[in-house]
Amino acid sequence: MFTVRGVTDDGRDTAVTWYEPGLARRDAPDNRRGLVGDEEIIERAILAEVDGRSVRATRTGPFYRVDLDEPVSTILLLTSYFQSFYRVDGDPPVVKIDRVPADAVA
């Protein structure tokens, strides 16, 4: 479980919590696909998953297909809805990024 808090890209101060699949998710009140909190962000996240969108960890990748059951793609998606200054509480996943090849950056 982790919670992203901060000011959204449209200027609202809010939070969204993600629960991992399983008992914790089933016991979380009012969760939608494991998300609890700001309804607008939850709607955007669910639509991103349904549409098969991808999110990226850095400007050059790696890219992750949005899957709200998977913590890495979910945290990348949720944080993309917030301005640069946000806080993540709880147990966020570690995003592993391989070294970028020398010729990848001009």
Stockholm file with secondary structure:
# STOCKHOLM 1.0

chainA/1-106         MFTVRGVTDDGRDTAVTWYEPGLARRDAPDNRRGLVGDEEIIERAILAEVDGRSVRATRTGPFYRVDLDEPVSTILLLTSYFQSFYRVDGDPPVVKIDRVPADAVA
#=GR chainA/1-106 SS CEEEEEEETTSCEEEEEECCTTHHHHHSTTCBTTEEECHHHHHHHHHHHHTTCEEESSTTCCEEECCTTSHHHHHHHHHHTEEEEEEEEECCCCCCCCCCCGGGCC
#=GC SS_cons         CEEEEEEETTSCEEEEEECCTTHHHHHSTTCBTTEEECHHHHHHHHHHHHTTCEEESSTTCCEEECCTTSHHHHHHHHHHTEEEEEEEEECCCCCCCCCCCGGGCC
//
